[in-house]
Amino acid sequence: MALKALDIYKLLPKKNCKECGDPTCLTFAMKLAGGKADVDLCPYLEDEAKSILGATTRPPIRLVKIGVGERSFAVGEEFVLYRHDKTFYHPPGILFKVSDTLTPEEICAATIRVRDEIFTRIGSDLRFNGIAIANASGSPEVFARAVATVEENADLPLVLMTEKTEALNAALVQVGSYQPLIHAATTENFREMCAVAKKHNCPMVIKAHGIDNLAALAKDCQSEGVKKLVMDICPQSLGDYIATATAIRQLAITRAVPDLGYPVFLDAGCLCFQDAAIALGIVKYASVIITPPLNQASSKAALTLRQNIYTDPQKPIQMNPGLYRVGTPGKDAPVLVTVNFSLTFFTLQGYLESSRVPCFMLIIDTEGLSVLTAVAAGKFNETLVRDSVKKFDAENEVSHKILIIPGYAAPLSGRIEEATGWKVMVGPRDAAEIGEYLHEVWSKSTTVL
């Protein structure tokens, strides 16, 4: 049974030292009660208190950080089985996998692609997270050189894939301070791997077939002092992955088997239908996904799916309200009013750019609702337009006082004119028609000059 915040507070040292990251012990206790903090963050907690609090207070799936610096990423710390129950928080890291048997040029090409490639979608820059290097050669020296090649070309999170501690130590000479994810500890080598992970403070993948074996191996590694773990469930097929990953998530979220409360690792390239494996991993609980370098179509599909799944379904994607420029508008440029729903913004912006008519976009705060929904809900109204015109100083940007509103907002035109003192023109309902509207209607308007 979960402990209440005050029960937890009684077990804390009450120093208010702030070393856990919270201002007071009571605040820390409240986070523990909500499963949003780990007891290990308190440096003064006695062993007896730790044993009482244990896994009943830490997040059901531990947070694990991979890499250091700007491109580092965190996985885990999820609280629900289905994203519509609340949301999913930490998108899976997707890393390109290279073999140390490739030429330096081939390794460099994959590394630079991950370093530089960006896909922009509805206002967000989407990119892959890092590089996984596999010790296919079996040679510590060759492995170390491949890792050095990656490191020389980019500052990216890494996964070092070898079960040989000799090869791992050789590679960590190159990147040990950057906390790569090391793969993998097994029932045969976990003590040696744990020693390496502790020495370099690296997160570590544990690898085993079967849920019971994973739980036992996780417990063994915890006993060795390694708590930043990621679980490779070694699926034999897509169906096996779905069944095992879902079962682990259920057991972790309900805290039925606390030793399974770690992020999941998926090597998509080891399964048939690689693209399907990546998609399943994104949708069904994989936190670290490695794959051979993808073509452009597969890359965009994977990054788009990840963005969709890890966007809060209860909160529309929103743009910041403001006055945006399309091209280099002058004083006689049209001012188009629309909502701050991201898809509306970027759709309209694309058509405006295609029209080659420099203009201003006045984005009002409709809480992320589309035009039709915002008008129906009263979120798109004359008061909001009036306040936005004043707040973003639209009248000092243009020499006229004319607003173009979306066709679906036509019933508001009179009220907007009264509230703002600006003349209102009603634009088309479909953004695809805005270019023709600007050329045929706006350009011929005698009120502009």
N, C-alpha and C positions, 0 to 999 in steps of 0.2 A: 504493500500500500504506500502511495506517495506521501511524503512528509509535507506538512505545512511550513510556510516561511518562518513562523515564530518558533516552531519545533527545531528547525534547522539552525536558526539564529542562536538558540541556547547552546548548540554544540560548537559554534564558531569562537575564535579567540577574542573577539570584540576589541581589536586593536585599532580599527579604522585606519589601517596603514596605507590603503589604496594600492598595494602591490598586486592585487588581483585585477586591477583595472576599474574597480567600482569605488565610489567615494566613501561608502560606509559598509560595515559588515551586514547591516540589515538589507541594504540594496543587493549585496551579493547573495544573501539568503533568499531574497525574492526571486532572483534569477535562477538559483539552484532549484527552487520549488517549481519553477516553470520549465525546467529542463533546458535552460538557455545558458548554462555555465557548467564548468567542471570543477569538482572539489580540488583537483590538483593545482588549480590556480592560486589557492591559499597556501602560502609557504609556512604558515604557523599552525596548521591544523594537525592535531595529534592523531597518531595511528588509530587509536580506538574510535575517534570521531569519524575518520575516513572509512573505517570498516562499517560503521553504522550507516553513514550516508551512502557510500558505495555507488553502485550503478543506478540507484533509485532516484538520484538527483541530476546526474550528468545528462546531457542531451542523448536521446536514444541512439543516435548515430553520431559518433565522435567527429569533430571538425579536424581535418588534416590539411595542413598547408604544404604545398609543393613548390620548391624554388624560393629564391629571394629576389627582391627588387621589383621593378615596375611590372614585369610580366608574370610574376608569381601568381598562383591561384589557389583557392581554398575549396575543398570538397567536403561533403558530409553535412552534419548538423541539420538533418531533415527531420520533420516531426509528423508527417502524414503519409498515408499510403496513396491517396489520390489528390492531385493538385487542386481540384475544385473544393476540397475540404478546407483548404487554407491557401497554400501555394508551395511550390518548390523554390528553394532559396539559392543553392549553389550549382550553377550549370556544370555539367561534366567537362573536364579538360579533354580535348581531342588532340592527340599528338601523332605526328608522322613517325613511322617506324623505319629505321634504316639498319642495314647489317654492317658489321665491321669488315665484311669481305668486299664491300663496294669500294670503288676508287675514291680518293679524296675529292675529286671533282663532283662525283655523284652525291656524296654526302654533303658537300658544300652547297650544291644546287637545292637539295631538299631543305637544308637549314635556312638558306636565304629566302626561300619561298615562304616558310613559316614566319620568318622575321618580318618580311615586307608585305605579304599579301593581305589586303583588307577588302572586305565586301561590305559596302554600306547599304543598309536596309532600314527604312522608316526611321532614319535619324540615328541609328546605332552602327558603330563600326564593328563588324564581325570578323574574327580571325581565329586561326588555330593556336594552340597553346604552347607547344614545345616539340621536342624531339626525343624519341625512344631509340636507344642504340642497343642492338642485340649482339651478343658475343658469339656469333655463329662460327667464327674461326677457332674458338677454343683457346686462343692465345692471349695471355695477359697483355703482351706488348702491342699486338695488333688492336686489341680492344682499347687500350689507353690512347693509341694514336687516333683512332676514330673519334673518341670522346674529345680529344684535343682539337681535332678539326672542327667539330661543332662549336666548341668553346671559342675558338679563334674567330669565328664568323658571326656569332650572335650571343646575346645574353638571354638565353631561354631556359625555362624549366626543363629538366631532363628526367628520363627514366633509364636507369642502367640495368640491362637485362642479362644477368648471368647468375648461375647458382654456385659459381666457383669464387670463393673468397679471395683467392690470389688475384684473379682478374679484376674483381671488384676493388680491391685495395689499390691496384695499379691505376684504375680509372679515377678513383677518388683522390689520388694525388693531384689530378688535374682540376677537379671540381668539388672536392669535399666540402668546402666552406659554403657552397651554394645550395646545399640541402636537396640534392636530387632524390627522387623516389627510387629505391633499390628493389630489384625484382630477381629472385624471390626466395623467401625462407620456406623450407619444407620440413616434414617430420624428421628427415635425415640430417639437415644442416642448420636447423634453426638456432642452435646455440652459437655457432660460429657467425652466422649472419646477424644475430642480435648484438654480438660484440662489436661488429663493424658499424651497425646502425647507431649504437650508443656512442661510439668513439667520434663519429662525424655528425651526430645529431640529425640523422636522416630519417624520414618516414620510410616504411618498409612494407612490401607486399608479402603476404603469406599465401601459400598456394597448396591446395588440397582438393581431392575429390570428395564430395559429400558434405552435407551440413554439419553432421556430428564431428567429422574430422577437422573441419574449419574451426568450429568452436573450441575444440580441444587444443588445436595449434595456436589459436589466438590467446587462450589462457596460458599456455606454456610461454609464449613470447612476452606476455604481460609479467609473468613471474621472473623473466630475465631482465625486466626493466624497460621494455620497449612498448610504448603505448600509442605511438603514431603509426597505426596499421591500416592497410588497405587489403581487401580480400579478393584473390583470384579464384573464382569458383570452377575454373577449368571445364566449361560446358562442352558437351560432345556434339550438340546440335542447337539450332535456334530454339526448338521447343524445350530442350534441357535448360537453356539459359533462362527463358521466361519463367519456367517452373521454379528453378532454384533461386533466382534473384528475387522473385515475388515472395517466396517462402521466407527468405532471409529478411526481407524488408518487414514482413508481417511480424516475425519473431522479434526483430529489433525494436520496431515501433511500440509494440505492446510490452516490451521488456521481458517477454517470456524467456528469452535466452540472451541475457545481456552481453555475453561474450561474442555475439554476432553483430554488435552495434558498431560496425565500421563501414566505411565506403567500399563499393564494389569496383573491381578492375575487370576490364574486358579487352581481350586481344581479338578485335574483329577480323583480322586477317587470317586467323586460324579456323574460321567457320566458313561454310559454304554461303554464297550470296552475301558477300562482304557489305554491300550497301544496306541490305536488309538488316544485317547484324548491327551496323552502326545505328540505324534508326531504332531498332529494338533497345539498344543500350541507352540511347537518349531518353526514350519514352519509359523504359522499365528499369530505372534505378542504377545504371552504371554511372560511376563518378569519374573514372579515368578510362578513356577509350583510346586504344592505339590502333593505327591502321597504316598500311603502306600509303605513300603519297597518292592523293585522289586526283582525278581529272577535274576540270573546272565545273562541269555539271554536277558531279557528286559532291564537290566541295560546297557549292552554293546550297544544295539540298540539305546537307548535314547541318550547316551553320544556320540555315533558315529554320529547320525543325527545332534545333536547340533553342533558338531565340523564342520560338512560339511556345514551347513547353515550359520554358523558364521565365515567361512573362506572367505576372499575376493575372489570372483569369477574371478576378473581381475588380481589376483596375485597368481602365482603358489606357493605351499608350498615348502619352500626351506630349505636346510641344509647349515650350514656354511661351506665354502670350507676349506680343510685341509687334513692332513694325518691321517687317522684313523686306529687303530689297531683292528684286529679281532683275538681273542685269545692272545697268547704271541709270536709274530713273532720274529725270530732271524735274523741274518744278511743275511741268504740265502733265506728269505721268499719272495714270489712273491709280486709284486706291481701292483695292478689293478686300472686302470684309469676309472672313470665314472663321471657322471654329479651330480649336487646338487639338482635335483628334489627329494623331500623326498620319494616319493613312490618307485622310482628307488633305492635310497640308502638303504631303509629298506628291500626291496625285495632281493636285492643282498646280503646284510649283513646276512639275514636269511639263504640263501642258502650256503653262505660261512661258517657260523657257523655249519651248518649241515654236511659240507664236512670234518670238523675237520682238515683243513689245515690252520695253522696260517699264516696270511698274512697282507698286508697293503692295504688300500683303499685310493687312491689319488683322492679326490673330487675336481673337478674344477668348477669354477663359470660360469654356463651357464644360469644364471638368472632364474633358476627354470624350465628350459625346459628339456624334456625327451631326450634320446640319439638321436633318429631318427630325432626329430624336431630340436634339437640343431645342428646336422650335416647339415641338410637341410638349416637352417637359417644362417650358418656360425658362430654360437656361440661356437661350439666345433671345435677348430682349433689348428694348431701346435704351434702358438705363445702362446696361453693360456696354453697349456700343458707344454711348455718350462718354462714359467714364474712360473707355479705352482710347478714344480719340484724344481726350485731354491728357491722359497718363503718358501716352507714347508720342505726344507732341506732333500729331499728324498735320495740323494746320500750318506749322512752320516748315514742313517738308515740301508742301505743294502750294501753288499760287491760286488754286481753285478750292471750292468746297463741295466736292462731289464724291459720294461713296457708291461703290457697286456692291450690292449684296447678292447672295446666292438666290437662285430662283425659288427654292423651297422656303425662303424667308420673305417672300413677296408680301404676305399679309401684314408684315411689320413695317413696311416702307413708310407709311404715313406717320406712324408713331416715332420712327427713327428720325425723320425729318424734323418733327416738332421738338424732340429731345435734344438733337445735336445742332440744329440750325443749318445743316448741310442738305443739299439736294441728294436724293437717293435714286439711283438707277438699278433696275432689277436685271441681274445677269441670268444666264441659262441655268437650268437645273443640273445638267450633265456637264462636268468639268471638261469633257472632251470637246465641248462646243465653245469654250472660252476664247480660243484663238480667233475663230470666225467672228465672235461677238466683238472683240476688241477692234478688229479690222473693219467690220461693217457698221457697227453701232457707235462704239466709242470714238473712232477716228472721224466720224461724220457729225459728231455732236457739236453744235454751234455754241454750247454753253461753256466749253472748256476754255476758250481764249477770251 
